[in-house]
Amino acid sequence: MKRSIMTAAAVMSAAVMLCGCSAGKSAHNSGVPDKPETWSVEQRSLDDVTPMEGESQVFVTRNEEDDTVRIIQGVLSEDPVNDAREALDLIASYSQVMGFVDVYSELKLSNTIDYGDKMEYRFDQFCDGMKAGFVEIMVDRNEANKAVVLNSNYIDLWGFNTKPKVSALEAVQCAADKYKTEKNTKAELVIYDGPLLAWKVPVKDGEVCEVYIDANNGNIAGETLLDS
């Protein structure tokens, strides 16, 4: 199945440019469009997946929170995947099943790993320049270069506000109130578990090397331990 542009793609693109990942959550109150439910490529379903050679079934793992699919193990398409662009097109065709919004603007190729009989394409997800989740496609050369695994750690960030209420300097001070920090310590704005907009602040305090400060209220949201 090759990429097929649909009429709704223009509507989708306009919505993404207007909203991005920082759109307001309430379209009725802010005038921001509702989350798009159409995609720029023809969509596949789980019925399009067939078992791999030697298997009797397709294996699907779902997220417990929202029932979206996290992993598909099976032949995802009869079309071979020969490069990263074709891998991304295939990912896009499973957007409805996997809960993706707009992979062409959110995902960026970060790595390819050649295992000999298999090739893995990894795409990292970004929101306003901040790394969020990732999506991986595994291609099996023994299956005529067909994709056989789709693994998603994608985060739905439609409506996610990336404008902090707490400044970087305030975040460093919040961290310094509890942890040891060095002079001229700088904070980095990141997407933390939740998802949550947070400032990552390096510290030198026993086993703790980084702390995450909630960018909305200045509370400590979490920490990173050495060797973790």
C-alpha positions in Angstrom: 0.0 0.0 0.0 1.7 3.2 -1.2 1.1 6.6 0.3 -2.2 7.9 -0.8 -3.1 11.6 -0.1 -6.6 12.1 1.0 -8.8 15.3 0.8 -8.9 15.4 4.6 -5.1 15.8 4.7 -5.3 19.5 4.1 -7.6 19.8 7.1 -5.3 17.7 9.2 -2.2 19.7 8.3 -4.0 23.0 9.0 -5.1 21.8 12.4 -1.6 20.6 13.3 0.0 23.9 12.3 -2.5 25.9 14.3 -2.4 23.6 17.4 0.7 21.5 17.4 1.3 19.8 20.7 0.5 23.0 22.6 -3.1 23.4 21.6 -5.7 24.1 24.3 -7.5 21.0 25.6 -11.0 22.5 25.1 -11.8 23.4 21.5 -15.2 24.8 22.6 -13.6 27.3 25.0 -10.5 28.3 23.0 -11.6 28.1 19.4 -8.9 25.5 18.7 -10.0 22.6 16.4 -10.9 19.2 17.9 -8.3 16.5 17.6 -8.1 15.3 14.0 -9.6 11.9 13.3 -8.4 11.6 9.7 -4.9 11.0 8.4 -2.9 11.7 5.3 -2.5 8.0 4.3 -5.0 5.2 3.9 -5.5 3.5 7.2 -4.9 -0.2 8.0 -6.6 -2.2 10.7 -5.5 -5.2 12.7 -7.3 -7.4 10.2 -4.6 -6.4 7.6 -1.9 -8.1 9.8 -1.1 -11.7 9.0 0.9 -14.2 11.1 4.6 -14.5 10.5 6.0 -17.7 8.9 5.9 -20.4 11.5 3.3 -18.6 13.6 -0.4 -19.4 13.8 -1.6 -16.0 14.9 -0.8 -12.3 15.2 0.3 -11.1 18.6 -1.0 -7.7 19.9 -0.1 -5.9 23.1 -2.4 -3.1 24.3 -1.9 -0.2 26.7 -4.0 -0.8 29.9 -4.8 2.9 30.3 -6.5 3.7 27.0 -6.7 0.3 25.2 -4.6 1.6 22.3 -2.2 -0.9 20.7 1.4 -0.8 21.8 3.0 -3.7 20.0 2.0 -5.6 16.9 3.9 -8.8 16.0 3.0 -10.1 12.5 3.4 -9.3 8.8 2.2 -5.7 8.8 2.0 -5.3 5.0 2.6 -7.2 1.8 4.7 -4.3 0.5 8.4 -4.5 1.4 10.1 -1.8 3.5 13.4 -0.8 1.9 14.2 2.4 3.7 13.3 4.8 6.5 10.7 6.7 4.4 8.8 3.6 3.6 9.0 2.6 7.3 7.5 5.9 8.3 4.8 5.6 5.7 3.9 2.2 7.1 3.8 3.6 10.6 1.5 6.4 9.4 -0.9 3.8 8.0 -1.4 2.4 11.5 -2.1 5.8 13.1 -5.8 5.0 13.9 -4.9 1.6 15.4 -1.9 2.9 17.4 -3.4 6.3 18.4 -0.9 8.4 16.5 -1.8 12.0 15.6 0.6 13.2 12.9 3.7 11.0 12.6 5.1 13.1 9.7 5.5 16.1 11.9 6.2 14.4 15.2 8.6 11.5 14.4 12.2 11.8 13.4 14.5 8.9 12.5 17.0 8.5 15.3 18.7 5.1 14.5 18.8 2.1 12.2 20.2 -1.2 13.5 21.2 -3.9 11.1 20.9 -7.4 12.8 21.8 -9.3 9.6 18.5 -11.0 8.9 16.5 -8.1 10.4 16.6 -4.3 10.2 15.2 -2.0 12.9 14.1 1.6 12.2 13.7 3.8 15.3 11.9 7.1 15.2 11.9 9.5 18.2 8.8 11.6 18.9 9.3 15.3 19.4 7.0 18.1 20.7 8.2 21.7 20.3 11.8 20.4 20.1 11.4 18.2 23.2 11.8 14.5 23.0 8.7 12.5 24.1 8.2 8.9 23.0 9.4 6.7 20.2 8.2 4.2 17.6 10.1 1.3 16.1 9.6 -0.9 13.0 11.3 -4.2 12.6 11.9 -5.5 9.0 12.6 -9.2 8.4 14.7 -10.0 5.3 13.6 -13.6 5.6 10.0 -12.4 5.1 10.9 -10.6 1.8 11.8 -7.4 3.6 8.4 -7.1 5.1 7.8 -5.3 8.4 7.0 -7.8 11.2 7.0 -5.8 14.4 5.6 -2.4 15.2 6.6 -1.2 18.7 5.2 2.0 20.1 6.1 4.1 23.1 4.2 7.1 21.5 2.7 9.7 23.8 -0.5 11.5 22.7 0.4 15.2 23.2 -2.5 16.8 21.4 -3.5 19.7 23.7 -0.2 19.5 25.6 0.8 23.0 26.8 4.6 23.6 26.4 4.7 27.1 27.9 6.1 26.9 31.5 4.6 29.0 34.3 7.8 28.6 36.3 11.0 30.1 34.9 14.3 28.2 34.5 15.9 30.2 37.3 12.9 29.6 39.6 13.2 25.8 38.8 16.9 25.8 39.8 16.1 27.6 43.0 13.3 25.1 43.8 15.8 22.3 43.3 18.4 24.0 45.4 16.0 24.3 48.3 16.3 20.5 48.8 19.3 19.3 46.8 22.9 20.4 46.4 23.5 22.3 43.1 26.6 23.9 41.5 27.0 27.5 40.7 25.5 28.5 37.3 23.4 25.4 37.2 21.1 25.5 34.2 17.7 23.9 33.8 16.4 22.2 30.6 12.7 22.1 29.7 11.6 18.5 29.0 8.5 16.3 28.8 8.5 14.1 31.9 6.4 11.1 32.8 2.7 11.8 32.9 3.2 13.5 30.4 4.2 16.6 32.4 6.1 19.7 31.4 9.1 19.9 33.7 12.5 21.5 34.2 15.4 19.0 34.4 17.9 20.3 36.9 21.3 18.6 37.4 22.3 18.2 41.1 25.1 16.6 43.1 23.4 15.2 46.1 24.3 11.7 47.2 22.7 9.2 44.8 20.6 11.8 43.0 22.0 13.4 39.8 18.9 15.1 38.3 15.6 16.4 39.6 12.5 17.3 37.7 10.6 20.4 38.7 7.0 20.8 37.6 7.0 23.7 35.2 3.5 24.7 36.2 3.8 24.9 40.0 7.5 24.4 41.0 6.9 21.2 42.8 9.4 18.3 42.6 8.0 15.8 40.2 10.8 13.2 40.3 14.5 12.5 40.4 17.1 10.4 38.6 19.5 8.3 40.6 23.1 7.6 39.7 23.6 4.5 37.5 19.8 4.3 36.9 
